[in-house]
Amino acid sequence: MVLWRGALDATGREQHVEWTVDEEIFWARNAGPAASATPELREDGDRIVFRGRLSLTEDGAAVLDVGGALVLFDVAEPSPPDDADGSWIEVQVGRESVSVWPSEL
């Protein structure tokens, strides 16, 4: 369960959404190599786990492709190593830091 940021009458039906994560990637603390090269989104206790393919941006951010859904993360030190770019990783963040917003395509 994560926080829904849309109108209450928009719940209970199919929506395009944008994920917002207010927690940074700290390599080897809350992020690291994935054991499997398949996208996944799951709960693990009070944490939300994203598994996807990592892309590092020139401005020091990270984009995680989770089955076609792109999730933007800020990166803190220690940052992912250069060879992590393009690899499958898992990121675990606190449930309270994840929000979902309705989006129109």
C-alpha positions in Angstrom: 0.0 0.0 0.0 1.2 3.5 -0.9 -0.3 6.9 -0.8 -2.8 7.8 -3.5 -2.5 11.5 -4.4 -5.5 11.7 -6.8 -9.2 12.5 -6.2 -11.0 9.9 -4.1 -13.6 9.3 -6.8 -10.8 8.1 -9.2 -10.0 5.1 -7.0 -11.3 1.6 -7.9 -10.8 2.0 -11.6 -8.0 1.6 -14.1 -5.6 4.6 -14.2 -2.4 5.7 -15.7 -0.2 6.7 -12.8 3.1 8.5 -12.0 5.2 7.1 -9.2 6.9 9.6 -6.8 9.6 8.3 -4.4 10.9 10.8 -1.8 13.8 8.7 -0.8 17.3 8.6 -2.4 19.2 5.6 -3.6 22.1 4.8 -1.3 24.1 2.0 -3.0 24.7 -1.0 -0.8 22.2 0.4 1.8 18.8 0.5 0.1 19.9 -0.5 -3.4 22.0 -3.2 -5.0 22.2 -5.8 -7.7 19.0 -7.8 -8.3 19.0 -11.6 -8.1 16.6 -11.8 -11.0 16.4 -9.9 -14.3 12.6 -9.5 -14.1 10.6 -6.4 -13.1 8.9 -6.5 -9.8 7.0 -4.3 -7.4 6.2 -5.7 -3.9 5.8 -4.9 -0.3 8.3 -6.3 2.2 7.1 -5.4 5.7 7.1 -1.6 5.9 9.2 -1.3 2.7 8.3 -1.1 -1.0 10.7 -3.0 -3.2 11.2 -1.9 -6.8 13.1 -4.2 -9.2 14.1 -2.9 -12.6 16.7 -1.9 -15.0 18.8 1.1 -13.9 19.7 4.1 -16.0 22.0 6.7 -14.6 21.6 10.3 -15.9 24.2 12.9 -16.6 22.9 15.1 -13.8 23.4 12.5 -11.1 19.8 11.1 -10.9 18.7 7.5 -11.7 15.7 6.2 -13.6 14.5 2.7 -12.8 12.5 0.9 -15.6 10.1 -1.4 -13.8 8.3 -3.2 -16.5 7.8 -0.1 -18.6 7.0 2.2 -15.7 9.8 4.7 -15.3 10.5 5.7 -11.7 12.9 8.6 -11.0 15.2 8.6 -8.0 17.7 11.0 -6.6 21.1 9.5 -5.8 23.1 9.9 -2.6 26.5 8.8 -1.6 27.5 6.1 -1.9 26.2 6.3 -5.5 25.8 3.3 -7.8 29.0 2.3 -9.5 29.3 3.2 -13.2 29.0 -0.5 -14.2 25.5 -0.6 -12.6 24.2 1.6 -15.4 22.0 -0.7 -17.5 21.9 -3.5 -14.9 19.0 -5.0 -13.0 18.8 -3.7 -9.4 16.5 -3.6 -6.4 15.6 -0.5 -4.5 13.9 -0.7 -1.1 12.3 2.4 0.3 9.9 3.3 3.1 6.2 2.9 2.2 5.6 6.5 3.5 8.0 7.8 0.9 6.1 6.4 -2.1 3.1 8.2 -3.7 1.0 7.5 -6.8 -0.5 10.3 -8.8 -3.1 9.9 -11.6 -1.7 10.8 -15.0 -3.2 11.5 -18.4 -1.4 10.3 -21.5 
